[in-house]
Amino acid sequence: MTGKAEQAPRLIPTGECWCGCGRQATLGSFFAQGHDKVAESAIIKLEYGGVPQFLVAHGFGPGGRNAKWELRELLENPPSVRRS
């Protein structure tokens, strides 16, 4: 199983919270504490309308893929890391 995260470029924290609040993030963090969920919720609402629509847009939900099972499989069998 390969995911989009494996193909994404490496991101570097900037010291500013990425949710858009303008607060500082702690060293090495992208978000102020708890603000990752703020950003996640906002994007899901803005782009999909809600969590059910988000799940269906990605093939999850009743009759589709099972997010819980796929996450468990990923955690039990992480993809190998390629080093250049």
Secondary structure, DSSP 8 states (H G I E B T S, - for coil): ---GGGTS------SB-TTTT--B--TT-SSSTTHHHHHHHHHHHHHHSSHHHHHHHTTBSTTSB-HHHHHHHHHHS-------
